[in-house]
Amino acid sequence: MGHWTPDDIPWDHFDRSKLDPEMVKIAKAACMVEHHSADYGKYLCGVFHDDPGFCADALAWAEEEVQHGTVLRRYAELADPTFDFDATFARFVAGHPIDVEASESIRGSRCGELVARCIVEVGTSTHYSALRDAAEEPVFKAICKRIAGDEFRHYKLFYANMKRYRDIEGLGRLARTKVALRRLFESSDDELSYAYHCGAGEPDPYVRRRTIRAYAGRTLPLYRYDHVQRGVGMTLKAIGIKPQSRLGKLIGVLTWSLLRLYVRRLAMAKETGGTLRSPLRRAPA
């Protein structure tokens, strides 16, 4: 599936004068999460053990995700020569293991698993698009552009297979919506925030809610309307709602409004030292 290699990144254009320390922290967190995709590939092959075609695609997907991690690691080490990836990644994996022995999806069905994978790719493609457009350091911008493109392609891969299993299993729109909403709530889970905690070299104990809030406060303000609307459209497509329908447009506007409200509340909480709960969660990773 791959269309580029680390050699395609313009490493010689690195400009330390445009380095953003917060972007470096984000890159450190992302490189560990992307490296962890090797275990997600094993998990998917366990769930789809009798579907060799999809299993091959899942392993190729995982390989590309690991390449993202490799490139982001190289960038993090270039930006911060003191970054010890091996020790930091070991700490991250120990605190966030993945069940690679699973033989059934935690989503209850294979179609449900693929809906959840679509939602993950929506999140990553939106995330890297926002980073690409916000970054001033040219190498990081180039990396995020490449990765964002891959994540959109990965969404198409999982979406095509989701439709295939939807027809086989008959998973309806309501059931797919429930899976998508459950995974969206989990988008605030602590994989990224724990990686952020480890990458920043923060000492234990890991304070989950505080770290989630800190990570969200640094990333969500970067999201623009077009990033959110494209992500909403991809999400609606996965659950069977036309993005350009009246309902789809209403959901898009509501999502943008809730996001901006949450960003404002994050900023207020940071200024006052108060606490808050995400408007997209039942109880805040």
SVG drawing of the C-alpha trace seen along z (x, -y; Angstrom):
<svg xmlns="http://www.w3.org/2000/svg" viewBox="-33 -32 54 51">
<polyline fill="none" stroke="black" stroke-width="0.4" points="0.0,0.0 2.9,-2.3 3.6,-5.3 6.5,-6.9 9.5,-6.2 11.4,-8.1 13.9,-9.1 11.1,-11.2 11.0,-13.5 13.1,-16.7 15.2,-16.3 17.7,-18.8 15.0,-21.5 14.8,-21.2 14.6,-24.7 15.3,-24.8 14.3,-28.5 10.7,-27.5 10.6,-24.6 7.6,-24.6 8.2,-22.7 4.6,-21.7 4.6,-20.2 7.7,-18.2 5.8,-16.8 2.9,-15.9 5.3,-14.2 6.8,-12.1 3.4,-10.9 2.3,-10.2 5.5,-8.2 4.8,-5.8 1.1,-5.3 2.0,-4.7 4.7,-2.2 2.2,-0.3 0.1,0.4 2.2,3.6 0.2,5.1 -3.1,3.8 -2.3,5.6 -1.9,8.8 -5.1,8.2 -7.0,7.7 -5.5,10.8 -6.8,12.7 -10.3,11.3 -10.3,11.9 -8.2,15.2 -10.2,16.9 -10.1,13.9 -6.5,14.0 -7.1,11.1 -8.1,8.7 -5.4,10.0 -2.8,9.2 -4.2,5.7 -4.3,5.3 -0.6,6.3 0.3,3.9 -1.7,1.2 0.2,1.9 3.5,1.7 2.6,-1.8 1.5,-2.9 4.9,-1.7 6.6,-3.7 4.8,-6.7 6.1,-6.0 9.7,-5.6 9.5,-8.9 8.0,-10.7 10.6,-9.2 13.4,-10.4 11.9,-13.9 11.5,-13.9 15.2,-12.8 16.2,-15.5 14.3,-18.1 15.3,-16.8 18.5,-14.8 17.9,-13.8 14.8,-11.8 15.3,-8.2 12.7,-6.4 13.5,-2.8 13.1,-3.5 10.0,-5.7 8.3,-3.3 8.9,-0.4 7.3,-2.4 4.3,-3.3 3.7,0.3 3.9,1.6 1.2,-0.8 -1.0,-0.3 -0.9,3.3 -3.0,4.6 -4.5,8.1 -2.8,9.7 -4.3,13.2 -7.9,12.1 -10.0,14.2 -13.2,12.1 -13.8,8.4 -14.4,6.4 -17.1,4.6 -19.3,7.7 -19.0,8.3 -16.5,8.0 -18.6,5.2 -18.6,3.4 -14.8,3.8 -14.4,2.2 -16.8,-0.7 -14.6,-1.3 -11.4,-1.2 -13.1,-3.8 -13.7,-6.1 -10.0,-5.7 -8.9,-6.7 -11.3,-9.6 -9.6,-10.8 -6.0,-10.3 -6.6,-11.9 -8.2,-14.9 -5.5,-15.1 -2.6,-15.1 -4.4,-17.5 -4.7,-20.0 -1.1,-19.6 0.0,-19.9 -1.9,-23.2 -0.7,-24.6 3.0,-23.6 5.6,-26.2 8.6,-23.9 8.9,-22.6 10.0,-19.0 7.2,-18.4 4.7,-20.0 5.9,-17.6 5.7,-14.6 2.1,-15.4 1.1,-16.0 2.3,-12.5 0.7,-10.8 -2.6,-12.6 -2.7,-11.3 -2.1,-7.7 -4.8,-7.9 -7.4,-9.0 -6.4,-6.0 -6.6,-3.7 -10.1,-4.9 -11.1,-3.9 -9.6,-0.4 -11.5,0.2 -14.7,-1.4 -14.6,0.9 -14.3,4.0 -16.9,2.6 -19.4,2.5 -18.5,6.1 -19.1,7.4 -22.2,5.2 -23.8,7.1 -22.6,10.5 -23.7,9.8 -26.6,7.4 -25.4,4.9 -28.0,2.0 -27.5,-1.7 -28.5,-2.0 -26.1,0.7 -23.3,-0.9 -24.1,-4.3 -23.9,-2.8 -20.4,-1.4 -19.3,-4.7 -20.5,-6.7 -18.9,-4.2 -15.6,-4.6 -15.9,-8.3 -16.3,-8.4 -13.2,-6.2 -11.3,-8.8 -10.9,-10.5 -9.3,-7.4 -5.8,-7.5 -3.7,-5.9 -2.6,-9.2 -2.6,-11.1 -0.5,-8.3 1.9,-8.4 2.0,-12.2 2.7,-11.7 5.5,-9.3 7.0,-11.3 7.1,-14.4 9.1,-12.5 6.4,-13.2 7.0,-11.2 4.4,-8.8 1.7,-8.6 -0.1,-9.2 -3.1,-11.5 -5.4,-10.5 -8.0,-13.3 -5.4,-16.1 -3.1,-14.7 -6.1,-14.2 -7.1,-17.8 -3.5,-19.1 -3.2,-17.1 -6.6,-18.2 -5.8,-21.8 -2.7,-21.7 -4.2,-19.9 -8.0,-20.7 -7.4,-24.5 -5.6,-23.6 -8.7,-22.1 -10.3,-24.3 -13.9,-24.1 -12.9,-22.3 -11.0,-19.6 -14.0,-18.9 -16.5,-18.9 -14.5,-16.4 -14.2,-14.2 -17.9,-14.4 -18.6,-13.5 -16.4,-10.4 -18.0,-9.4 -21.5,-9.8 -20.7,-7.8 -19.5,-4.9 -22.7,-4.7 -25.0,-5.2 -26.0,-8.9 -25.4,-11.1 -23.2,-14.0 -25.0,-16.4 -28.4,-15.5 -30.3,-17.9 -29.5,-15.7 -25.8,-15.4 -25.4,-19.1 -27.1,-19.6 -24.7,-17.1 -21.7,-18.8 -22.7,-22.3 -23.5,-20.8 -20.2,-19.0 -18.2,-22.1 -20.1,-24.1 -19.5,-21.5 -15.8,-21.4 -15.4,-25.2 -17.3,-25.2 -15.0,-22.5 -11.9,-24.4 -13.1,-27.5 -13.8,-25.6 -10.3,-24.0 -8.8,-27.5 -10.9,-28.8 -10.0,-25.8 -6.3,-26.3 -6.5,-30.0 -8.5,-29.3 -7.1,-25.9 -10.6,-24.5 -12.0,-21.2 -14.4,-20.4 -16.0,-17.6 -16.0,-17.2 -19.4,-17.9 -18.7,-14.7 -18.4,-12.4 -20.8,-10.9 -18.1,-11.0 -14.5,-11.8 -9.5,-9.4"/>
</svg>
